[in-house]
Amino acid sequence: MFKILAISGSLRAASLNGMLLRAVQRLAPSDIHVDLYRGLGALPPFNQDLEAVGPPDTVVELRTRIISAQSVLIAALLGVLRALQSEGLSMAAEATE
């Protein structure tokens, strides 16, 4: 089964980004699993000093889910995408190196 991790860049319950990803999940073919990530609000701001003592559990969970997915689908405004890329996704890439 092909696994997609779907991340909404908005924390609002009625977010159009979230609605879009829920529609993708609902309409995905049976051989595609869309995993909606709902932990964005619990992620701390990026602090590279934390890497020395180990990242928070929320960061470890996101990294694990990104690594285990075959694809990541992010629905967000461009500014949010840049923040995720520089903070969350780059850390996940480093974890696989």
mmCIF file as gemmi writes it, N, C-alpha and C atoms, coordinates in Angstrom:
data_model
loop_
_atom_site.group_PDB
_atom_site.id
_atom_site.type_symbol
_atom_site.label_atom_id
_atom_site.label_alt_id
_atom_site.label_comp_id
_atom_site.label_asym_id
_atom_site.label_entity_id
_atom_site.label_seq_id
_atom_site.pdbx_PDB_ins_code
_atom_site.Cartn_x
_atom_site.Cartn_y
_atom_site.Cartn_z
_atom_site.occupancy
_atom_site.B_iso_or_equiv
_atom_site.pdbx_formal_charge
_atom_site.auth_seq_id
_atom_site.auth_asym_id
_atom_site.pdbx_PDB_model_num
ATOM 1 N N . MET Axp A 1 ? 0.836 -1.178 0 1 0 ? 1 A 1
ATOM 2 C CA . MET Axp A 1 ? 0 0 0 1 0 ? 1 A 1
ATOM 3 C C . MET Axp A 1 ? 0.881 1.242 0 1 0 ? 1 A 1
ATOM 4 N N . PHE Axp A 2 ? 0.529 2.194 -0.837 1 0 ? 2 A 1
ATOM 5 C CA . PHE Axp A 2 ? 1.246 3.456 -0.937 1 0 ? 2 A 1
ATOM 6 C C . PHE Axp A 2 ? 0.769 4.368 0.191 1 0 ? 2 A 1
ATOM 7 N N . LYS Axp A 3 ? 1.697 4.962 0.942 1 0 ? 3 A 1
ATOM 8 C CA . LYS Axp A 3 ? 1.344 5.785 2.095 1 0 ? 3 A 1
ATOM 9 C C . LYS Axp A 3 ? 1.725 7.241 1.862 1 0 ? 3 A 1
ATOM 10 N N . ILE Axp A 4 ? 0.738 8.129 2.036 1 0 ? 4 A 1
ATOM 11 C CA . ILE Axp A 4 ? 0.936 9.57 1.917 1 0 ? 4 A 1
ATOM 12 C C . ILE Axp A 4 ? 0.715 10.198 3.289 1 0 ? 4 A 1
ATOM 13 N N . LEU Axp A 5 ? 1.672 10.973 3.747 1 0 ? 5 A 1
ATOM 14 C CA . LEU Axp A 5 ? 1.488 11.762 4.961 1 0 ? 5 A 1
ATOM 15 C C . LEU Axp A 5 ? 0.978 13.131 4.533 1 0 ? 5 A 1
ATOM 16 N N . ALA Axp A 6 ? -0.215 13.508 5.011 1 0 ? 6 A 1
ATOM 17 C CA . ALA Axp A 6 ? -0.84 14.768 4.634 1 0 ? 6 A 1
ATOM 18 C C . ALA Axp A 6 ? -0.767 15.741 5.812 1 0 ? 6 A 1
ATOM 19 N N . ILE Axp A 7 ? -0.202 16.934 5.562 1 0 ? 7 A 1
ATOM 20 C CA . ILE Axp A 7 ? -0.016 17.936 6.606 1 0 ? 7 A 1
ATOM 21 C C . ILE Axp A 7 ? -0.713 19.224 6.196 1 0 ? 7 A 1
ATOM 22 N N . SER Axp A 8 ? -1.6 19.698 7.068 1 0 ? 8 A 1
ATOM 23 C CA . SER Axp A 8 ? -2.245 20.988 6.832 1 0 ? 8 A 1
ATOM 24 C C . SER Axp A 8 ? -1.432 22.065 7.528 1 0 ? 8 A 1
ATOM 25 N N . GLY Axp A 9 ? -1.175 23.143 6.823 1 0 ? 9 A 1
ATOM 26 C CA . GLY Axp A 9 ? -0.423 24.252 7.396 1 0 ? 9 A 1
ATOM 27 C C . GLY Axp A 9 ? -1.261 25.162 8.264 1 0 ? 9 A 1
ATOM 28 N N . SER Axp A 10 ? -2.545 24.872 8.403 1 0 ? 10 A 1
ATOM 29 C CA . SER Axp A 10 ? -3.43 25.694 9.22 1 0 ? 10 A 1
ATOM 30 C C . SER Axp A 10 ? -3.928 24.894 10.413 1 0 ? 10 A 1
ATOM 31 N N . LEU Axp A 11 ? -4.045 25.559 11.549 1 0 ? 11 A 1
ATOM 32 C CA . LEU Axp A 11 ? -4.546 24.906 12.76 1 0 ? 11 A 1
ATOM 33 C C . LEU Axp A 11 ? -6.045 25.11 12.945 1 0 ? 11 A 1
ATOM 34 N N . ARG Axp A 12 ? -6.662 25.948 12.127 1 0 ? 12 A 1
ATOM 35 C CA . ARG Axp A 12 ? -8.106 26.196 12.254 1 0 ? 12 A 1
ATOM 36 C C . ARG Axp A 12 ? -8.907 24.944 11.933 1 0 ? 12 A 1
ATOM 37 N N . ALA Axp A 13 ? -9.936 24.695 12.732 1 0 ? 13 A 1
ATOM 38 C CA . ALA Axp A 13 ? -10.796 23.53 12.509 1 0 ? 13 A 1
ATOM 39 C C . ALA Axp A 13 ? -11.494 23.598 11.148 1 0 ? 13 A 1
ATOM 40 N N . ALA Axp A 14 ? -11.887 24.798 10.725 1 0 ? 14 A 1
ATOM 41 C CA . ALA Axp A 14 ? -12.599 24.961 9.455 1 0 ? 14 A 1
ATOM 42 C C . ALA Axp A 14 ? -11.665 25.374 8.315 1 0 ? 14 A 1
ATOM 43 N N . SER Axp A 15 ? -10.395 25.079 8.431 1 0 ? 15 A 1
ATOM 44 C CA . SER Axp A 15 ? -9.406 25.456 7.423 1 0 ? 15 A 1
ATOM 45 C C . SER Axp A 15 ? -9.704 24.8 6.075 1 0 ? 15 A 1
ATOM 46 N N . LEU Axp A 16 ? -9.561 25.576 5.013 1 0 ? 16 A 1
ATOM 47 C CA . LEU Axp A 16 ? -9.708 25.012 3.669 1 0 ? 16 A 1
ATOM 48 C C . LEU Axp A 16 ? -8.593 24.01 3.377 1 0 ? 16 A 1
ATOM 49 N N . ASN Axp A 17 ? -7.401 24.253 3.937 1 0 ? 17 A 1
ATOM 50 C CA . ASN Axp A 17 ? -6.3 23.306 3.753 1 0 ? 17 A 1
ATOM 51 C C . ASN Axp A 17 ? -6.673 21.952 4.348 1 0 ? 17 A 1
ATOM 52 N N . GLY Axp A 18 ? -7.208 21.972 5.565 1 0 ? 18 A 1
ATOM 53 C CA . GLY Axp A 18 ? -7.633 20.728 6.217 1 0 ? 18 A 1
ATOM 54 C C . GLY Axp A 18 ? -8.758 20.045 5.457 1 0 ? 18 A 1
ATOM 55 N N . MET Axp A 19 ? -9.723 20.842 4.984 1 0 ? 19 A 1
ATOM 56 C CA . MET Axp A 19 ? -10.833 20.275 4.203 1 0 ? 19 A 1
ATOM 57 C C . MET Axp A 19 ? -10.317 19.592 2.942 1 0 ? 19 A 1
ATOM 58 N N . LEU Axp A 20 ? -9.357 20.241 2.284 1 0 ? 20 A 1
ATOM 59 C CA . LEU Axp A 20 ? -8.772 19.663 1.078 1 0 ? 20 A 1
ATOM 60 C C . LEU Axp A 20 ? -8.127 18.308 1.382 1 0 ? 20 A 1
ATOM 61 N N . LEU Axp A 21 ? -7.354 18.24 2.46 1 0 ? 21 A 1
ATOM 62 C CA . LEU Axp A 21 ? -6.668 16.988 2.787 1 0 ? 21 A 1
ATOM 63 C C . LEU Axp A 21 ? -7.645 15.899 3.225 1 0 ? 21 A 1
ATOM 64 N N . ARG Axp A 22 ? -8.705 16.278 3.932 1 0 ? 22 A 1
ATOM 65 C CA . ARG Axp A 22 ? -9.722 15.276 4.297 1 0 ? 22 A 1
ATOM 66 C C . ARG Axp A 22 ? -10.422 14.742 3.051 1 0 ? 22 A 1
ATOM 67 N N . ALA Axp A 23 ? -10.634 15.614 2.057 1 0 ? 23 A 1
ATOM 68 C CA . ALA Axp A 23 ? -11.238 15.166 0.79 1 0 ? 23 A 1
ATOM 69 C C . ALA Axp A 23 ? -10.291 14.217 0.064 1 0 ? 23 A 1
ATOM 70 N N . VAL Axp A 24 ? -8.998 14.532 0.067 1 0 ? 24 A 1
ATOM 71 C CA . VAL Axp A 24 ? -8.011 13.639 -0.553 1 0 ? 24 A 1
ATOM 72 C C . VAL Axp A 24 ? -8.061 12.281 0.133 1 0 ? 24 A 1
ATOM 73 N N . GLN Axp A 25 ? -8.124 12.278 1.462 1 0 ? 25 A 1
ATOM 74 C CA . GLN Axp A 25 ? -8.183 11.022 2.213 1 0 ? 25 A 1
ATOM 75 C C . GLN Axp A 25 ? -9.438 10.225 1.841 1 0 ? 25 A 1
ATOM 76 N N . ARG Axp A 26 ? -10.565 10.917 1.79 1 0 ? 26 A 1
ATOM 77 C CA . ARG Axp A 26 ? -11.843 10.256 1.509 1 0 ? 26 A 1
ATOM 78 C C . ARG Axp A 26 ? -11.902 9.712 0.076 1 0 ? 26 A 1
ATOM 79 N N . LEU Axp A 27 ? -11.284 10.423 -0.873 1 0 ? 27 A 1
ATOM 80 C CA . LEU Axp A 27 ? -11.381 10.056 -2.282 1 0 ? 27 A 1
ATOM 81 C C . LEU Axp A 27 ? -10.222 9.189 -2.782 1 0 ? 27 A 1
ATOM 82 N N . ALA Axp A 28 ? -9.247 8.937 -1.925 1 0 ? 28 A 1
ATOM 83 C CA . ALA Axp A 28 ? -8.075 8.154 -2.347 1 0 ? 28 A 1
ATOM 84 C C . ALA Axp A 28 ? -8.485 6.725 -2.701 1 0 ? 28 A 1
ATOM 85 N N . PRO Axp A 29 ? -7.872 6.164 -3.718 1 0 ? 29 A 1
ATOM 86 C CA . PRO Axp A 29 ? -8.139 4.762 -4.064 1 0 ? 29 A 1
ATOM 87 C C . PRO Axp A 29 ? -7.782 3.842 -2.892 1 0 ? 29 A 1
ATOM 88 N N . SER Axp A 30 ? -8.327 2.657 -2.896 1 0 ? 30 A 1
ATOM 89 C CA . SER Axp A 30 ? -8.146 1.733 -1.773 1 0 ? 30 A 1
ATOM 90 C C . SER Axp A 30 ? -6.694 1.301 -1.561 1 0 ? 30 A 1
ATOM 91 N N . ASP Axp A 31 ? -5.858 1.419 -2.583 1 0 ? 31 A 1
ATOM 92 C CA . ASP Axp A 31 ? -4.455 1.027 -2.423 1 0 ? 31 A 1
ATOM 93 C C . ASP Axp A 31 ? -3.556 2.183 -1.979 1 0 ? 31 A 1
ATOM 94 N N . ILE Axp A 32 ? -4.178 3.315 -1.63 1 0 ? 32 A 1
ATOM 95 C CA . ILE Axp A 32 ? -3.438 4.473 -1.127 1 0 ? 32 A 1
ATOM 96 C C . ILE Axp A 32 ? -3.97 4.844 0.252 1 0 ? 32 A 1
ATOM 97 N N . HIS Axp A 33 ? -3.067 4.891 1.222 1 0 ? 33 A 1
ATOM 98 C CA . HIS Axp A 33 ? -3.435 5.294 2.587 1 0 ? 33 A 1
ATOM 99 C C . HIS Axp A 33 ? -2.975 6.734 2.801 1 0 ? 33 A 1
ATOM 100 N N . VAL Axp A 34 ? -3.926 7.61 3.14 1 0 ? 34 A 1
ATOM 101 C CA . VAL Axp A 34 ? -3.611 9.006 3.426 1 0 ? 34 A 1
ATOM 102 C C . VAL Axp A 34 ? -3.661 9.189 4.938 1 0 ? 34 A 1
ATOM 103 N N . ASP Axp A 35 ? -2.502 9.46 5.523 1 0 ? 35 A 1
ATOM 104 C CA . ASP Axp A 35 ? -2.347 9.634 6.968 1 0 ? 35 A 1
ATOM 105 C C . ASP Axp A 35 ? -2.368 11.13 7.272 1 0 ? 35 A 1
ATOM 106 N N . LEU Axp A 36 ? -3.455 11.611 7.906 1 0 ? 36 A 1
ATOM 107 C CA . LEU Axp A 36 ? -3.568 13.027 8.236 1 0 ? 36 A 1
ATOM 108 C C . LEU Axp A 36 ? -2.786 13.327 9.51 1 0 ? 36 A 1
ATOM 109 N N . TYR Axp A 37 ? -1.811 14.211 9.41 1 0 ? 37 A 1
ATOM 110 C CA . TYR Axp A 37 ? -1.018 14.614 10.569 1 0 ? 37 A 1
ATOM 111 C C . TYR Axp A 37 ? -1.739 15.743 11.279 1 0 ? 37 A 1
ATOM 112 N N . ARG Axp A 38 ? -2.02 15.559 12.558 1 0 ? 38 A 1
ATOM 113 C CA . ARG Axp A 38 ? -2.775 16.555 13.32 1 0 ? 38 A 1
ATOM 114 C C . ARG Axp A 38 ? -1.95 17.16 14.456 1 0 ? 38 A 1
ATOM 115 N N . GLY Axp A 39 ? -0.645 16.965 14.448 1 0 ? 39 A 1
ATOM 116 C CA . GLY Axp A 39 ? 0.19 17.425 15.548 1 0 ? 39 A 1
ATOM 117 C C . GLY Axp A 39 ? 0.949 18.711 15.304 1 0 ? 39 A 1
ATOM 118 N N . LEU Axp A 40 ? 0.614 19.439 14.25 1 0 ? 40 A 1
ATOM 119 C CA . LEU Axp A 40 ? 1.373 20.639 13.91 1 0 ? 40 A 1
ATOM 120 C C . LEU Axp A 40 ? 1.381 21.663 15.049 1 0 ? 40 A 1
ATOM 121 N N . GLY Axp A 41 ? 0.261 21.82 15.73 1 0 ? 41 A 1
ATOM 122 C CA . GLY Axp A 41 ? 0.17 22.793 16.81 1 0 ? 41 A 1
ATOM 123 C C . GLY Axp A 41 ? 1.016 22.444 18.022 1 0 ? 41 A 1
ATOM 124 N N . ALA Axp A 42 ? 1.387 21.183 18.161 1 0 ? 42 A 1
ATOM 125 C CA . ALA Axp A 42 ? 2.189 20.74 19.306 1 0 ? 42 A 1
ATOM 126 C C . ALA Axp A 42 ? 3.692 20.827 19.034 1 0 ? 42 A 1
ATOM 127 N N . LEU Axp A 43 ? 4.072 21.118 17.794 1 0 ? 43 A 1
ATOM 128 C CA . LEU Axp A 43 ? 5.5 21.212 17.478 1 0 ? 43 A 1
ATOM 129 C C . LEU Axp A 43 ? 6.089 22.486 18.07 1 0 ? 43 A 1
ATOM 130 N N . PRO Axp A 44 ? 7.264 22.379 18.687 1 0 ? 44 A 1
ATOM 131 C CA . PRO Axp A 44 ? 7.899 23.583 19.229 1 0 ? 44 A 1
ATOM 132 C C . PRO Axp A 44 ? 8.572 24.373 18.115 1 0 ? 44 A 1
ATOM 133 N N . PRO Axp A 45 ? 8.859 25.645 18.368 1 0 ? 45 A 1
ATOM 134 C CA . PRO Axp A 45 ? 9.657 26.397 17.394 1 0 ? 45 A 1
ATOM 135 C C . PRO Axp A 45 ? 11.017 25.715 17.216 1 0 ? 45 A 1
ATOM 136 N N . PHE Axp A 46 ? 11.609 25.878 16.052 1 0 ? 46 A 1
ATOM 137 C CA . PHE Axp A 46 ? 12.902 25.238 15.797 1 0 ? 46 A 1
ATOM 138 C C . PHE Axp A 46 ? 13.957 25.797 16.742 1 0 ? 46 A 1
ATOM 139 N N . ASN Axp A 47 ? 14.695 24.902 17.387 1 0 ? 47 A 1
ATOM 140 C CA . ASN Axp A 47 ? 15.787 25.275 18.284 1 0 ? 47 A 1
ATOM 141 C C . ASN Axp A 47 ? 16.884 24.236 18.124 1 0 ? 47 A 1
ATOM 142 N N . GLN Axp A 48 ? 17.896 24.558 17.356 1 0 ? 48 A 1
ATOM 143 C CA . GLN Axp A 48 ? 18.949 23.596 17.061 1 0 ? 48 A 1
ATOM 144 C C . GLN Axp A 48 ? 19.693 23.159 18.317 1 0 ? 48 A 1
ATOM 145 N N . ASP Axp A 49 ? 19.659 23.97 19.383 1 0 ? 49 A 1
ATOM 146 C CA . ASP Axp A 49 ? 20.298 23.584 20.644 1 0 ? 49 A 1
ATOM 147 C C . ASP Axp A 49 ? 19.681 22.306 21.213 1 0 ? 49 A 1
ATOM 148 N N . LEU Axp A 50 ? 18.405 22.066 20.92 1 0 ? 50 A 1
ATOM 149 C CA . LEU Axp A 50 ? 17.738 20.863 21.428 1 0 ? 50 A 1
ATOM 150 C C . LEU Axp A 50 ? 18.275 19.592 20.781 1 0 ? 50 A 1
ATOM 151 N N . GLU Axp A 51 ? 18.881 19.715 19.611 1 0 ? 51 A 1
ATOM 152 C CA . GLU Axp A 51 ? 19.411 18.536 18.924 1 0 ? 51 A 1
ATOM 153 C C . GLU Axp A 51 ? 20.499 17.857 19.759 1 0 ? 51 A 1
ATOM 154 N N . ALA Axp A 52 ? 21.245 18.622 20.521 1 0 ? 52 A 1
ATOM 155 C CA . ALA Axp A 52 ? 22.329 18.054 21.33 1 0 ? 52 A 1
ATOM 156 C C . ALA Axp A 52 ? 21.789 17.147 22.43 1 0 ? 52 A 1
ATOM 157 N N . VAL Axp A 53 ? 20.637 17.475 22.986 1 0 ? 53 A 1
ATOM 158 C CA . VAL Axp A 53 ? 20.055 16.669 24.064 1 0 ? 53 A 1
ATOM 159 C C . VAL Axp A 53 ? 18.967 15.737 23.552 1 0 ? 53 A 1
ATOM 160 N N . GLY Axp A 54 ? 18.648 15.852 22.289 1 0 ? 54 A 1
ATOM 161 C CA . GLY Axp A 54 ? 17.597 15.035 21.69 1 0 ? 54 A 1
ATOM 162 C C . GLY Axp A 54 ? 16.358 15.874 21.461 1 0 ? 54 A 1
ATOM 163 N N . PRO Axp A 55 ? 15.762 15.73 20.305 1 0 ? 55 A 1
ATOM 164 C CA . PRO Axp A 55 ? 14.587 16.535 19.973 1 0 ? 55 A 1
ATOM 165 C C . PRO Axp A 55 ? 13.377 16.117 20.812 1 0 ? 55 A 1
ATOM 166 N N . PRO Axp A 56 ? 12.409 17.019 20.964 1 0 ? 56 A 1
ATOM 167 C CA . PRO Axp A 56 ? 11.18 16.673 21.683 1 0 ? 56 A 1
ATOM 168 C C . PRO Axp A 56 ? 10.454 15.509 21.01 1 0 ? 56 A 1
ATOM 169 N N . ASP Axp A 57 ? 9.643 14.807 21.783 1 0 ? 57 A 1
ATOM 170 C CA . ASP Axp A 57 ? 8.907 13.65 21.262 1 0 ? 57 A 1
ATOM 171 C C . ASP Axp A 57 ? 8.043 13.997 20.056 1 0 ? 57 A 1
ATOM 172 N N . THR Axp A 58 ? 7.459 15.197 20.047 1 0 ? 58 A 1
ATOM 173 C CA . THR Axp A 58 ? 6.608 15.587 18.922 1 0 ? 58 A 1
ATOM 174 C C . THR Axp A 58 ? 7.406 15.68 17.624 1 0 ? 58 A 1
ATOM 175 N N . VAL Axp A 59 ? 8.645 16.13 17.726 1 0 ? 59 A 1
ATOM 176 C CA . VAL Axp A 59 ? 9.519 16.223 16.546 1 0 ? 59 A 1
ATOM 177 C C . VAL Axp A 59 ? 9.93 14.827 16.091 1 0 ? 59 A 1
ATOM 178 N N . VAL Axp A 60 ? 10.255 13.967 17.041 1 0 ? 60 A 1
ATOM 179 C CA . VAL Axp A 60 ? 10.631 12.584 16.71 1 0 ? 60 A 1
ATOM 180 C C . VAL Axp A 60 ? 9.473 11.888 16.004 1 0 ? 60 A 1
ATOM 181 N N . GLU Axp A 61 ? 8.249 12.102 16.495 1 0 ? 61 A 1
ATOM 182 C CA . GLU Axp A 61 ? 7.087 11.471 15.868 1 0 ? 61 A 1
ATOM 183 C C . GLU Axp A 61 ? 6.907 11.953 14.437 1 0 ? 61 A 1
ATOM 184 N N . LEU Axp A 62 ? 7.029 13.271 14.205 1 0 ? 62 A 1
ATOM 185 C CA . LEU Axp A 62 ? 6.875 13.799 12.848 1 0 ? 62 A 1
ATOM 186 C C . LEU Axp A 62 ? 7.959 13.252 11.926 1 0 ? 62 A 1
ATOM 187 N N . ARG Axp A 63 ? 9.186 13.23 12.394 1 0 ? 63 A 1
ATOM 188 C CA . ARG Axp A 63 ? 10.278 12.666 11.584 1 0 ? 63 A 1
ATOM 189 C C . ARG Axp A 63 ? 9.981 11.221 11.202 1 0 ? 63 A 1
ATOM 190 N N . THR Axp A 64 ? 9.533 10.442 12.162 1 0 ? 64 A 1
ATOM 191 C CA . THR Axp A 64 ? 9.237 9.023 11.927 1 0 ? 64 A 1
ATOM 192 C C . THR Axp A 64 ? 8.141 8.866 10.895 1 0 ? 64 A 1
ATOM 193 N N . ARG Axp A 65 ? 7.101 9.677 11.013 1 0 ? 65 A 1
ATOM 194 C CA . ARG Axp A 65 ? 5.995 9.578 10.062 1 0 ? 65 A 1
ATOM 195 C C . ARG Axp A 65 ? 6.415 10.025 8.663 1 0 ? 65 A 1
ATOM 196 N N . ILE Axp A 66 ? 7.27 11.038 8.571 1 0 ? 66 A 1
ATOM 197 C CA . ILE Axp A 66 ? 7.76 11.472 7.258 1 0 ? 66 A 1
ATOM 198 C C . ILE Axp A 66 ? 8.613 10.378 6.623 1 0 ? 66 A 1
ATOM 199 N N . ILE Axp A 67 ? 9.491 9.801 7.41 1 0 ? 67 A 1
ATOM 200 C CA . ILE Axp A 67 ? 10.384 8.756 6.891 1 0 ? 67 A 1
ATOM 201 C C . ILE Axp A 67 ? 9.605 7.527 6.447 1 0 ? 67 A 1
ATOM 202 N N . SER Axp A 68 ? 8.523 7.185 7.163 1 0 ? 68 A 1
ATOM 203 C CA . SER Axp A 68 ? 7.768 5.975 6.826 1 0 ? 68 A 1
ATOM 204 C C . SER Axp A 68 ? 6.8 6.174 5.655 1 0 ? 68 A 1
ATOM 205 N N . ALA Axp A 69 ? 6.575 7.418 5.251 1 0 ? 69 A 1
ATOM 206 C CA . ALA Axp A 69 ? 5.668 7.691 4.129 1 0 ? 69 A 1
ATOM 207 C C . ALA Axp A 69 ? 6.427 7.635 2.807 1 0 ? 69 A 1
ATOM 208 N N . GLN Axp A 70 ? 5.72 7.241 1.762 1 0 ? 70 A 1
ATOM 209 C CA . GLN Axp A 70 ? 6.306 7.27 0.423 1 0 ? 70 A 1
ATOM 210 C C . GLN Axp A 70 ? 6.199 8.665 -0.186 1 0 ? 70 A 1
ATOM 211 N N . SER Axp A 71 ? 5.275 9.459 0.353 1 0 ? 71 A 1
ATOM 212 C CA . SER Axp A 71 ? 5.066 10.8 -0.171 1 0 ? 71 A 1
ATOM 213 C C . SER Axp A 71 ? 4.529 11.686 0.952 1 0 ? 71 A 1
ATOM 214 N N . VAL Axp A 72 ? 4.809 12.979 0.86 1 0 ? 72 A 1
ATOM 215 C CA . VAL Axp A 72 ? 4.286 13.953 1.814 1 0 ? 72 A 1
ATOM 216 C C . VAL Axp A 72 ? 3.513 14.997 1.018 1 0 ? 72 A 1
ATOM 217 N N . LEU Axp A 73 ? 2.273 15.227 1.432 1 0 ? 73 A 1
ATOM 218 C CA . LEU Axp A 73 ? 1.409 16.21 0.784 1 0 ? 73 A 1
ATOM 219 C C . LEU Axp A 73 ? 1.147 17.312 1.803 1 0 ? 73 A 1
ATOM 220 N N . ILE Axp A 74 ? 1.548 18.544 1.477 1 0 ? 74 A 1
ATOM 221 C CA . ILE Axp A 74 ? 1.371 19.667 2.385 1 0 ? 74 A 1
ATOM 222 C C . ILE Axp A 74 ? 0.439 20.68 1.73 1 0 ? 74 A 1
ATOM 223 N N . ALA Axp A 75 ? -0.638 21.026 2.443 1 0 ? 75 A 1
ATOM 224 C CA . ALA Axp A 75 ? -1.568 22.054 1.978 1 0 ? 75 A 1
ATOM 225 C C . ALA Axp A 75 ? -1.394 23.256 2.892 1 0 ? 75 A 1
ATOM 226 N N . ALA Axp A 76 ? -0.784 24.307 2.361 1 0 ? 76 A 1
ATOM 227 C CA . ALA Axp A 76 ? -0.487 25.475 3.189 1 0 ? 76 A 1
ATOM 228 C C . ALA Axp A 76 ? -0.17 26.68 2.326 1 0 ? 76 A 1
ATOM 229 N N . LEU Axp A 77 ? -0.167 27.831 2.981 1 0 ? 77 A 1
ATOM 230 C CA . LEU Axp A 77 ? 0.313 29.04 2.324 1 0 ? 77 A 1
ATOM 231 C C . LEU Axp A 77 ? 1.815 28.916 2.127 1 0 ? 77 A 1
ATOM 232 N N . LEU Axp A 78 ? 2.363 29.639 1.206 1 0 ? 78 A 1
ATOM 233 C CA . LEU Axp A 78 ? 3.783 29.528 0.872 1 0 ? 78 A 1
ATOM 234 C C . LEU Axp A 78 ? 4.685 29.777 2.075 1 0 ? 78 A 1
ATOM 235 N N . GLY Axp A 79 ? 4.366 30.75 2.918 1 0 ? 79 A 1
ATOM 236 C CA . GLY Axp A 79 ? 5.193 31.035 4.094 1 0 ? 79 A 1
ATOM 237 C C . GLY Axp A 79 ? 5.26 29.856 5.046 1 0 ? 79 A 1
ATOM 238 N N . VAL Axp A 80 ? 4.147 29.167 5.221 1 0 ? 80 A 1
ATOM 239 C CA . VAL Axp A 80 ? 4.118 27.981 6.091 1 0 ? 80 A 1
ATOM 240 C C . VAL Axp A 80 ? 4.943 26.867 5.467 1 0 ? 80 A 1
ATOM 241 N N . LEU Axp A 81 ? 4.845 26.706 4.167 1 0 ? 81 A 1
ATOM 242 C CA . LEU Axp A 81 ? 5.634 25.673 3.49 1 0 ? 81 A 1
ATOM 243 C C . LEU Axp A 81 ? 7.127 25.914 3.674 1 0 ? 81 A 1
ATOM 244 N N . ARG Axp A 82 ? 7.541 27.163 3.578 1 0 ? 82 A 1
ATOM 245 C CA . ARG Axp A 82 ? 8.965 27.479 3.763 1 0 ? 82 A 1
ATOM 246 C C . ARG Axp A 82 ? 9.397 27.182 5.189 1 0 ? 82 A 1
ATOM 247 N N . ALA Axp A 83 ? 8.556 27.493 6.17 1 0 ? 83 A 1
ATOM 248 C CA . ALA Axp A 83 ? 8.896 27.211 7.568 1 0 ? 83 A 1
ATOM 249 C C . ALA Axp A 83 ? 8.989 25.71 7.812 1 0 ? 83 A 1
ATOM 250 N N . LEU Axp A 84 ? 8.04 24.948 7.284 1 0 ? 84 A 1
ATOM 251 C CA . LEU Axp A 84 ? 8.088 23.489 7.443 1 0 ? 84 A 1
ATOM 252 C C . LEU Axp A 84 ? 9.324 22.91 6.786 1 0 ? 84 A 1
ATOM 253 N N . GLN Axp A 85 ? 9.644 23.408 5.603 1 0 ? 85 A 1
ATOM 254 C CA . GLN Axp A 85 ? 10.803 22.894 4.889 1 0 ? 85 A 1
ATOM 255 C C . GLN Axp A 85 ? 12.077 23.159 5.68 1 0 ? 85 A 1
ATOM 256 N N . SER Axp A 86 ? 12.217 24.362 6.196 1 0 ? 86 A 1
ATOM 257 C CA . SER Axp A 86 ? 13.46 24.695 6.88 1 0 ? 86 A 1
ATOM 258 C C . SER Axp A 86 ? 13.549 24.061 8.256 1 0 ? 86 A 1
ATOM 259 N N . GLU Axp A 87 ? 12.43 23.811 8.925 1 0 ? 87 A 1
ATOM 260 C CA . GLU Axp A 87 ? 12.473 23.296 10.279 1 0 ? 87 A 1
ATOM 261 C C . GLU Axp A 87 ? 12.183 21.803 10.354 1 0 ? 87 A 1
ATOM 262 N N . GLY Axp A 88 ? 11.024 21.394 9.915 1 0 ? 88 A 1
ATOM 263 C CA . GLY Axp A 88 ? 10.636 19.999 10.094 1 0 ? 88 A 1
ATOM 264 C C . GLY Axp A 88 ? 11.174 19.058 9.051 1 0 ? 88 A 1
ATOM 265 N N . LEU Axp A 89 ? 10.979 19.399 7.791 1 0 ? 89 A 1
ATOM 266 C CA . LEU Axp A 89 ? 11.369 18.466 6.734 1 0 ? 89 A 1
ATOM 267 C C . LEU Axp A 89 ? 12.875 18.333 6.603 1 0 ? 89 A 1
ATOM 268 N N . SER Axp A 90 ? 13.615 19.424 6.813 1 0 ? 90 A 1
ATOM 269 C CA . SER Axp A 90 ? 15.071 19.309 6.707 1 0 ? 90 A 1
ATOM 270 C C . SER Axp A 90 ? 15.62 18.446 7.828 1 0 ? 90 A 1
ATOM 271 N N . MET Axp A 91 ? 14.996 18.515 9.017 1 0 ? 91 A 1
ATOM 272 C CA . MET Axp A 91 ? 15.437 17.667 10.12 1 0 ? 91 A 1
ATOM 273 C C . MET Axp A 91 ? 15.155 16.196 9.819 1 0 ? 91 A 1
ATOM 274 N N . ALA Axp A 92 ? 14.049 15.944 9.155 1 0 ? 92 A 1
ATOM 275 C CA . ALA Axp A 92 ? 13.736 14.567 8.79 1 0 ? 92 A 1
ATOM 276 C C . ALA Axp A 92 ? 14.734 14.051 7.773 1 0 ? 92 A 1
ATOM 277 N N . ALA Axp A 93 ? 15.133 14.906 6.842 1 0 ? 93 A 1
ATOM 278 C CA . ALA Axp A 93 ? 16.135 14.501 5.866 1 0 ? 93 A 1
ATOM 279 C C . ALA Axp A 93 ? 17.463 14.188 6.537 1 0 ? 93 A 1
ATOM 280 N N . GLU Axp A 94 ? 17.835 15.008 7.527 1 0 ? 94 A 1
ATOM 281 C CA . GLU Axp A 94 ? 19.083 14.768 8.253 1 0 ? 94 A 1
ATOM 282 C C . GLU Axp A 94 ? 19.033 13.454 9.011 1 0 ? 94 A 1
ATOM 283 N N . ALA Axp A 95 ? 17.862 13.09 9.498 1 0 ? 95 A 1
ATOM 284 C CA . ALA Axp A 95 ? 17.738 11.85 10.271 1 0 ? 95 A 1
ATOM 285 C C . ALA Axp A 95 ? 17.941 10.617 9.413 1 0 ? 95 A 1
ATOM 286 N N . THR Axp A 96 ? 17.73 10.745 8.097 1 0 ? 96 A 1
ATOM 287 C CA . THR Axp A 96 ? 17.897 9.595 7.214 1 0 ? 96 A 1
ATOM 288 C C . THR Axp A 96 ? 19.313 9.476 6.667 1 0 ? 96 A 1
ATOM 289 N N . GLU Axp A 97 ? 20.122 10.491 6.87 1 0 ? 97 A 1
ATOM 290 C CA . GLU Axp A 97 ? 21.489 10.48 6.304 1 0 ? 97 A 1
ATOM 291 C C . GLU Axp A 97 ? 22.407 9.603 7.121 1 0 ? 97 A 1
